[in-house]
Amino acid sequence: MSTLVLLSHPHLDRSKTQVRLFDAVRGLPGVEARHLESLYPDGRIDVASEQAAAERAARIVFQFPFFWYSTPPMLKAWQDEVLAFGWAYGPGGTHLHGKTLQVVLSTGGPQATYQPDGYNRFEVSELLRPLEAMAALTGMKFAEPMVLWGVANIPDFAVSGDKALAIDEFAAAYRALLAS
């Protein structure tokens, strides 16, 4: 299956997880991997290029760290600009119909904090409802999200051995998913 991976992270050079995940899938046959902030450091998205990339793919992956219960700003801008009326939805907006949207995200807090009685008060599935709604509006299937829990991206905070192993195992599962 042809796959477009859209990684969004404004500070990828400081990421403890996203680089490792991106490296795990970049270069796989049939995978086009794009880091949006590197492609568009000035914030000006090449809409035609992004639409062409999305059209080539059967599966579109949004890979990102959870930012304030949402996507990073550049991925939100990608949605706002690329998913245009008449192209992604509305009359004539059928270019994404039948494709799969796969969300791959990391959180700073453990899974227990994303519960009604937890620190964040909501489950990740609830917080991802806007992406699920976007997929429905554009005719895409919303795949079960892959979530890497509890990897804080705090400067000078080392990733422990257990967490490093969890990142590697998650990266392997992510790679296997995209290789299938």
N, C-alpha and C positions, 0 to 999 in steps of 0.2 A: 504494500500500500504506500503510495507517495505521501510524504508528510512534510508539512511546513512547521518548523519550530520557531516560535517568536518568543525570544527571551527578552524580558524587560527587567533591568536592574540599573538604577542610576549610578551606582558605585560598585560596579562589578569587580574592580580591582581590590576591594575590601571584603568581598563576599567569602564566607567560609563554605558555602554549599553550592551556590548557583554555578560557579565556574566548573566545579567537579561534575555537576549534573549535565551541563552543556557539553563539556568535553566527552562525556560518556556516549552522547548521541550524535555529536557532530562527526561527519564523515561516514555515517552509516549509509549503505546503498538506499537510495530513494528518499533520503532525508535532506531537506534544505534548511539549514540552521542559520537564523539571523538574530543578532543582538541589536535591538532597535536603537539604543542610545549610541552605539558605535556607528551605526549607519547614518543616524540623523543627529549629530551633536548639536546642531543649531535648532533642533526641534521641528524642522520643516520636512514633513514626511512626503516622499514621492508616492503619491496615491496610485498612479497608474502602475508603477513597478510593484507595489504591494498588492494591488488587485490582481495583477498577472500572476504573482507568486501564489496567492490564495487560490486562483483558478486552477493552477497546475496540481494542487494537492487534493487528495481525497480526505486527508485528516489534517486539521490545524491544531497545533499545540500552543497554548498560552503557558509559558513557564515563567514563574516570578516568585519573589518573596512576598508574603502578605504585608501590605502597607496600609495601616489604619483600616483593616478589615476590607481591603479592596486591592485592586491592581495598582502598580506604580503609575505615575502620571503619563509616561510615554506610551504605555500599553492602552491606557484610557484614551489618549489622543489618537492612537492607531484606530481604535474602535470608532471614535467620533468622525474621523476623516475618511477612512478606507471603507467602512460599512455604509456607503452612501445610499440614499433613497434612489430607487431606480436601478441600482446595481445589486445591493444586498437585500433589499426589501422593497415593498410597494410594487406598483406596476412595472414589470420588466425586471424586477429585482430578484432574480432566481439564480444568480451565479454561485451561491453557496449551498443550494438545495442538495440534500443527500450527503453532504460532507459530515464528518464527525469533528466536534470540538472536544479536545482533551485538555483539561486543566491539570498542570503539575506545579504545585506550590510548596513552599516551606513556610513554617511558622516559627516565631521565637518562643512561643509557649508550648508546653506539652498538651496532649489531647485533652486531658482532664480539665484544662482551663477553658476549653471551648465546649462547655456544657451549660445548660440553664442555671445550674447552681455553681458554676465555675467563675473564675476571675473575669472572663470575656463575655459571659452571660448567654452566648449563642453558639450553636454548633456551626462548624465551617460550612456544612451544607446549606444552612440558612443564609449565611453571609455571602454565599456564591449565587444566590437566587438571581441577581441582576445578570450574571453571565449565562445562567440557564435560560432566562427570559430572552436574552439577546440571541442565543442559539435557536430558540423556538421561532422568534420573529424572522430570522434569516434562513429558516428551513434546515438547520443543522441538527444532528443528533448530539445530545449532551452526554458524553461518556462519564463514567464514575471517576471523580477527581482522584488524583494521586497526591497524597499529602505527606510531607516529611515534617514530623512534629518536633518541636522543642529544640531548634537550632538557633540560639540567640546570636545575632550578628553584632556583638558588642566589641568595640575596638579593644585590643590587648587582652581579650578574654579567650583563652585557649580552648579548642575543642578537645574534649577528653577522649581517651581511647575508645570507650564504648560508643560515644557519639560519632567519632570518625568511622567506626565500623558500621554504624547505622546509616551514615551518609553513603558509604561505599555499597552497602547492600541495596539501598534505595536506588542508587545510580544504576546498579546492575539490573534491577527490576524495570526501571525506566527504559534502559537500553533494550532489554528483552521485549518490552511492549512495542517499541518502535521498530524492532527488527522483525516482528511478526506480520 
